[in-house]
């Protein structure tokens, strides 16, 4: 099997401007534009770049044409891919300058996809995250020989290159996300094992709520520090904010006056709850200002001084509030926090400079250590009156993380609240079925008039009917009102539609026919039976699936190396079933499947999530080139970047094989040629020669 090399650009400085995901997406656009007329000239670019983000959205065709004409004399010059990239970069910069857009800090938490437009990293943030990693992973059996990391060096990024540290950091943030039996932890990893760890890390990061749209496994291999730090920052934030929910900290009901406000509190994102908690405590101290952010509102350290005096009065220093100098007050605040055991994540300089990420981390750490909330039986009893929405909560989580993984303009914290204006749903529909949204009648946020939200949601329902969703008694106003069951029903059909559309797009496999649930079921049973296994799935709600054995056999049939059967339990007890389910999810993600279910969805046989798991395995398998499917016992493994952005590389898939029947027989000459190509790929993987040969279309085989 060949290793994944990626798209290679001859100019290293140009190559470093993009991630592999961005290069694949731009290459796809470039090839599409060139196919329209056989060749592509500078004159053509102005009209054909309208489909590109930023460049197409923020510049008119006339503006693009004028800009290109000012830069280049001969507009009839033919454009190759590297020339196209250079023009794109210049137009991108011009578009940002025109709109006044400033690239966000690459390590900004969760609110935007990590980007390569800014290649700098924040040294204070790096130092804080290094301290966090040293503290939480310092005693790990595998990592303790590498830790503690020196924050003044770039050792963190070297250690993180094999993917083990990031996988373990994810498990610290959300325990149990990754089955550590699936992590490759040999002392020296080969390129395929390292890539498996990267793939497992990225898919698991998506599954806990990180935005990784512009990060690929190649970025870890190349050691792109700003991207790695951006991912680390998101993982750490998820850990720090984990307790900011009523489920984890029921004492938070003290922040509301009565049961009517509890549901509103539950719908708030963790950052908003943290701000509400901080203002609640500050009110006790008589602090009159309202803190609305973790930057400008805390620069003078006065709010911190009052907060710590309320939470830990035994350590208070009267001179803190009397101090006029902000930097001096910040130093005294940190001394107070240090006596509480909370001095971590930032310095006095970070406070006065208003670093939002580090200030948020600091306040979250204070909350974890001492929240100052009392257990009031009367208030906590409010929670007992609320319906038990465990299943709804799990489905909301899965759909939310799936939508966030698509890279929409708005990060979703709660689907029942954040989808009510219809805009994010329209964006998601556009990604699932490009061109289906009529943007001329869509209303972009912020939307103040309620009927504008209804207009958006009416179009959402109308498009759902076009896509043949079952939408009986669902109207746009139901989404605006936040009707949970109807919203979940719509999102499930949208997610299912996306999966089936991806499978249908593998046209050579499906012959252009619609893919149905029955086709996915038939494929899975055929693969397991073809591998000589005895398991069988009657339906996606077959109770026998709860032990996980069928899915382990399915994963083993699509990649014989995937499952270590010595780690598999018999699946008799509940504990054994959960162990198998956790292992299944980690192995699937390690292969390259983008899935958002929990182990409970397998052990309880959640029909919807079982379908998505099976379809994701099917999609991953069908994307693999034929020779790799037929040579599954090889020591190496093809690297799949589908984990990052399935849509980015959709048009460049090698569509080989047949979904429902045997592959066409090969002649001996063809078989020999394929074997020769496989050997050549293995020999030159990672050297950059493969992509060069592909460009020249001149593979040479020597026996």
N, C-alpha and C positions, 0 to 999 in steps of 0.2 A: 504493500500500500504506500501511496505517496504522502509526503507531508505537505501541509498547507503553507505556501510561500507568501501569497498575497499579491497585491498590485505593486510593482516596483517602478519607481520613477528614476530616470537616469541622473537627474539633478538632486543631490541629497538635501540641499536647502529647501527645494520645492517639496520633496517627499515629507520633510519634517513639519510642513504646514498643515498636514492632514492626518487624521486617523485612517486605519484601514476601512472602517465603516464608511467614512466620508468619501474615500477614494472609490470604493465599490459603487456607492450611490452616484457619484459624479461620472464614473465610467459608464454606468448604465444610461444616464441621461445623454452623455456624449455619443454613445453608440446609437441610441434611438434617433438623435438629431441627424447623425450622419446617414442613417439608413433612409431617411426621407427623400434625399436627392442623390445619394451615391457618394457625395463628398460634401465637406463643410468648409465654407469660407468665412472670413471676418465679417463680410457683409450680411451673412445669414444669422450671425450670433444674436444680433439685437432682437430679432423676432422670436428666435427659438429658445432663448434663455428665460422666457416668461414663466416657465414651469419651475424654475429654481427658486428656493426660498431666499429671502432677503433681496437678492438681485432681481427676481421677478416680481416680488410683492411691493418693493419700495421704490422701484424705478419704472417709469413708463418706457415703452418701446422707443419713443423718440429720444428720451434721455439716454438710454443705453446706446443708441446709434450715434448720437452726438459725442458721447464720451469716447467710444471706440474710434470714431473718426479723428478726434483730437490726438489720440495716442499713436495711430498707425496711418501710414500714407497709402499703401496699396490694400484696399479692402477686398480685392479678389484673391489674396493669398490664401492657400488652403491651410486649414487648421488641424494639427494633430492633437493628441490628447494632452501632451505636456504644455503646448501653446494654449490650449483651451483652459487648463488649470491656471496659467499665469493671468489670462484675461479675467477669469472668474474672480481671482483674488483681488485684482484692481477694482473690478466692479463692486465687489463685496465691500471693500473699504470705502468706495465712493458712496454706496447706498447708506452705509452707517453714518458717514459724515453728513449726508443730506438730511437724515432723519434725527440726527443728534444722538444716535444710539451709542452707549458706552458698554463695551463688553464687561459682563459681570465677572467678579472674581471667580476663578475656576473652582475654588473650593466652597463656593456658596452652597449652603445646605439645601438639598432636595428641591429647591424651587425651580431649577432649570437644569437641562441636560448639561453634563460636563462638556466643555468646549475646548477646542484647541486654538481659539482666536487669541487667547492670552496665555503666553507660555511661562509666566512668572509664578512663583509660589510664595506664600507668606511664611517667612521663617518663624515668627512667633507661633503661628498655627502649627507648623511642623513640630516645633519643640513641645507644644502642648499635647499633640497626638502621640508623639513618641513617649512622653511621660505616661500617658494613658495606657499605651500598649505595654510598656515595661511593668506597669502596676498590675494589669489584669492577665498578662500572658507570661510573666517572668518565671512562674513555677511550672509552666507546661513542660511535660517530659521531653517533647521533641524540640521545642524552641529555646529551652533554658540554656542551651550551649551557644545560642546567638544573642541572647538578651542578658543584661540591658543594652539597648542601643544608645549610642552617643548622638544626641540631637544636633551637635555642631557639625556632624558629617552627613553624608548621604547614604550611610549604611542601611537605613530603613528600606530604601528602594531596592537595594541589592538583595537584602534578605527576603523582601516581598516578591521577588521575581519568580520564585518557584510556586507561588500561589498558596503555600501551606499557611503562612501567617494570616493572610486575608481570610481564608476559609475558617480558621480558628477564631478570628476576630468577629466574624459573622455569628458564630456560635455563642460568643460572649454576649453579643448584642441581643440575639434572640435564641436562647438555648434550644437545642434540638433541631435547628434548621437543617444542618448538615450531619449526616451519619459519618462520623470520623473514620469508620471502617472503609469509606469510599475514597478518602484522601490518600494520594500517593505520598508516602513519607519516607522513601528511601533516602539515604544520605546523598546519593548522586542520582538525579533524575534525568532520563533521556528526554529529548524534545517532545515526544508524544505524551509522556507521563506528565511533564510540566504543563503542556497545553490542556490536558484533561483537568488538572487542578484549576487552571485559569477559567476554563469553561464552566466547571462546577461553581467556582466563585462568582462569576458574573450572573449565571442563572439564579443562584441562591440570593445574590444581592437584589436582583429584581423581585424575587419572591418575598423579601421582607420590606420592600417599599423604596429601594434606591432607584434613582434615575440613571441608567447607564446607556442611553441611546447612542452616544458617540464614543463608546469605549469598546475595543475589541481585544481579543487575546494577543494580537500582534503588538498592541500598545504596551502590554506587560513585558513581552519579550524584548522590545526596544527600550524599555525602562523610561517611559514618558512620565516624568515625576509629577507634573501638574495634574495629570489624569489619575494617577495612583493616589495622590493626596486628596483629590476631590472625592474619590470613592471611599477612602478611609474616613474622611470627615462625615460623610453621610452615614456610614455604619455606626460611628461613635455617637452621632446625634440620636439615632434610633435607640441606642442603648440608654443614653442619658434621659430620654423622654419616655422610656417604657413605663414608668410608674405613674405617669400623668393621665390616668384613666380611672373611672369609677370602679372598674373591675379590679384593678390592682390596688387602688387606694380609695376605698369607699368613704373615708373621712373627708374627701373633697366635697361631699354634699354640704359641708359647713359653709361653702362659698355661696350657696343659694338660699333664698328665704323660704321657699316652700316647694312642694313636689312638682308644681307646674313648671318650675325652672330647671328641674333635674334633667329632663330630656334635652333641653337646649344646651345644658352643660355637656352632656354626653356627645353632642354633635360637633363640639368645638375641636379644632386641631390642638395637639399638645402644646404648641407655642402659646396659643391664646389662653389655654388653661393655666399655663405657667405665669403669664402676665396677670391674669385675674387673681391667682393665688398671691402674687407679689403685692399687688395693690390692696388685697384684703389684709395682709399683714401690715402694710405701711399705714393703712387707715387706723389700725390699733395704736400705732406710734404717733399719730397726730400729724403725719406727713400729708400736706394738702395737695400736692401735685399728683397727677395721674401718669403713671409710666406706661407709655404706649409702644415702646420699642426697646431693644437691647443695645442701642447705639447712642444717639444724642441725648436721650433722657437719663442716661446713667453716667455720662462723661464726668460730671462733677463729683461722683462717688457719694453724694449726699443721701440718695435713696438707699444705697448699700449700707451706709452707716446706720440709718433708721431700721432697716430690715434686720440686720444682725443684732442690734440692741433689743429688738422684740424677741428674736429667736434664741439668743444666748446672752441675756443681760449680765450673767455672771462674769463674762469676759469683756464687758464694755469699757471703753476708754473715754472719759469726758472730753478730752482734748480733740477727739476725732471730729465732732461737729463744730467745734470752735475753730478748727483749722481753716484758714482762708484759701490756702494754696491747694488746688485740685489734686496735683500730683502727690503732695504730702498727705492729704486726706485718703487718697487711694492706697498709699502705703500702709496707713494705720488700719484701713478696712481689711487689707489682706493679712495683717498681723492678727486682727480679731478672728478672721476666718481660719487662720492657721491654728489658733488656740482651740477652735472648734473641731479641727481636723479636716477642714475644707479648702485649704490653700492648694489649688490645683487649676490648671488650664490657662491662667493668664497672669500678667504682671501689672504693676501700677501703670506702666506706659500703655498697655493694651486697654485699660479702663479709660484713661483720659483721651485716647485716640478713638475710642468708641468702636472697637472691633466687635461687630454683631455676633459672629460665630463664637468667639471666645467668651463674651459676656453671657450669651445664652447658655453655653456649657457650664459656666461658673454658677449661674443661678440654678440650673437643673441639678448640679451636684449638691448645692445647699439644700434643695428640696429633698433629694434622696437622703441626705444625712440628718436633717432636722426640719420637718415641715411645719411644726408648731400647730398642727390641727388636733383637736380633741375628738375622742370617740363619743359622739352623742347618739344614744340609742334611738331617740325620737327621729332624728334626721336620717340616720342610716336605714331606718324602717321604710323610708320612702322607696328605697331600691326594691324592697320586697313586693311592692305594689305594681312594679313594672313587669310586663310580660317577659318570659324567658325566651329570648331571641337568639339562642346559641347558634341555630342553623342559619338564621338570617345574618347574624354577625359574621359567620365563616364565609358565606357567599358574598357578602358585601366586601369583605377583605380581599377575596380572590379577584372579583371584578375590578375593584379599585386598583390593585397592583397591576393587573393586566392593562387597564387603560393608561396608567402612568407609564408603563413600559413602552407605550407607543410613541411617547415624546410629544404629547399635546402641549399647547401653549400654557395651560394652567395645571398646576399640580393638584391632584384631588386628595383631600384629607377625609372627606365623607361623601359617599355617592348620593346620599339622600338630601344633602344640603348643596353640594357643589355642582350638581347637575340640573338644578331647578331652573336655571335660565336657558337651558337647552344648547348653549354654545359648545361646550366640551363634547356633548353627544353628537353634534353636527360634525365637529372635527374628527371624532372617532369614526363616524359613518363614512367620511371622506377617505380615511385611511383604509377602511375595510373595502370600500367600493369607490375608487377614484372617479370623480366627475358626477357623482350622484346627488350632491348637495347644490341647491340653487343659492349661491352666496349673495345674489342681488337682493333677495328678500330676507336674508338673515340679519339679525341685529347683534352687533358686537358689543361685549361688555365694555365699560359698566352700563348696565341697563336699569334705568330708574323707573320707567313706566311698566307696571305689571303686564299689560296686554302685549308688550313687546316680547316678554318672556314666553307668553302663551303662543305667540306667532312662531317663535323658534321651535317650541315643543310640538306644535301642530305639524311643522315640517318634519320633525323627528318621527312622529307617528306615521305620517304619510309615506316617508321613505321606508319605514319598517314594513308597511303593507306592500310596497313595491318589491321588497326583498322576501315577501311571502312569510313574514312573521305572523304568528297567531296573536292578534291584538284585539280580541273581543272585549268590548266595554273599556277600552283604554283610550283616553283623550289627552291632548296636550296639557290640559289643566291638571290632570292627575300627576304629571311629572312636576309641574310648577308647585303643586301642593305637597310634594314629597311623599306620595303614596308608596310605602316601602315594597309591598308585595308586587305591585305593578311595575315599579322601576326594576326590581330584581328579575322579574319575568322578561322584561325587554332586554336587559343587559345579558342575560343568559343566551337569548336567541341571537344577539349581536355577536357575542363571543363565539358561539357555535358557528354562525355564518362566516366569521373570519377564518376559523379553522378549515371549514369545508371549502372556502374560496381558495385558500392556500393549496389545498390538495388538488382542487380542480385545475389550478394554474400549472401544475405539473402535467401538462397536456399529453405528453407521450405516454404517461402512465394511465391517465384516465380517458384518453381518446376524446377529450373535450366534453365528456358526459358529466352530468351533475353527480357529485359524490353524496351518498346517503349514509345514514347511521348504519344501515345494514351492510353496506360495502366495507365500512371500517371494521365491523364485527367479523365479517367473513375473512377479511385480510388477516386479522389477528389470529383467528383460529387456524387459518391455513399455514401461517408462519410457525406456530407452535407445533402443529401436527407434522409439518415438513421437517422439523428439527428432531423428530422422533420422540416427542414428549406426549404425555397422556392427558394433560389438562385441557379443559374446554370451557368456553364462556357461552352460556345460553343467551344472555342478554347483559346489558350494562347495569342491571340491578340484580344479577345472579348472586345470591348470598354466599356461594362458595368462594367468591373472589376475596372475601374478608381476610383469608390467611395469606394473601399476597403471592402464593406460589405461581399462579397463572402469569402474573406480570413479570416475575423473575424469569420464568421460562421464555416469555415473549422477548424480554431484553436479551437473554442469552441467545435466542434464535437470530436476532438482528445483529448482534455483536458477541460472538462466543467468548471473548475476553472479558466482557463487561461484569459478569457475576462471579464472585468467589463463593462457590457453593458451601465451603466449609463455614462460612459466616451466616448461612441461612438457617433459620429455625424451622420446626415442624408446623408452626402456626396453629398450635392447639389452644394455648391459653391466650388471654387478652394481651398479656405482656409480650408473648412471642409474636402475635399478630402485629403489634405496634412496631416491634423491632424490624420485622420484614417490611412493613409499610414505609418506615423511615429510610431503610436501605434502598427500596425501589425508587423513591423520589430522588435520592442523591445520585444513584446510578443513572437514572434518566437524564438528570441535569448534567451530569458529568459527560454523557455522550453528546449532549447539545440540544436536549428538549427543553423548550421554554414552557414551564408549567407552574401553576400557582395554587395547587391543592395542598392540603395538610394530611398527615398520616391518618387522622380520624376519618377523612373522606374515603380512604381505602377500607379501613377496618369496619366502618359503618355502611360501606357500599353506597356512597352518594352517587346516584345515577349520572348526574350532570358532570361531576368531576371525574368519574371513571371514564366517561366518553372523551373528555378533553385529554386525559392521560394517554388513552389508547391512540387517539388521533395524532397527538404530538409525537409519539414514538413512530407511528406510521409515516408522518411527514418527514421526520429526520431520516428514516431509512430510505425512503424513495428519492431523497436528494443525493444519496451517495452514488458515485459513478459505478457502472456495472462491474468493472473488474474488482472493485473493492468489496462488493456484495458477494462475489463468487470466491473471494479469497479471504474470508473472514477470520481464518486461523492464523493470519500473518502476525508477526511479532510487533509490527508497528500499526498505527491507526491513523486514518484520515482525520484531519482537524476540521471541525465544522464551526464556522463563524455565524451560523444561523441563530445562535444564542443571543446575539446582540441586536440585530436588526434584520428580521426576515425579509422585509419589503425592500431593503436596500440592495440585496443581491438577487432578488427574485428573477429578474430578466436574464441573469447570466448563469442560471442553473444548467448543469449538464443533465438533460432530460433523457435518461436512458432507462431501459428496463420496461416491464409490463406489469400492471397492477393485478390483473386477474388471471393471467396465464403464464406459461413458461416463456423464458427468453428465447429469441430466435437462435437456432443452432449456429455455431461459428465454424468456419472452415479452419483447418489446421494452420493455414498461413495467417489468418486473422488472430487466432489464439496466440501464435508465436509472437506476432507484432505487439499485441497487448501486453504479454509478459515482458517483452523487451522494454516497452514504455514504462511499466511499473518499476523495473530494475533501474532504469535511468532516473526516474523520479526519486527513488530511494537514495540513489548515489549522490544526486545533486541537491536534495532537499536542504533548504536553508542557505544555499550558496548564492541565490539570486540568479543562477543560470537558467532555471526552469522558465521563469517569466520571460527572460530574454529570448529563449528558444521559441516560446509560444508566439512572441511578437514576430519573430523571423519565420515562423511556421516551418522550422527545419530541424525537427528531432532527428538525431542520427543514432542508429543502433549498431553497435559492434558486438559481434558474438564473442 
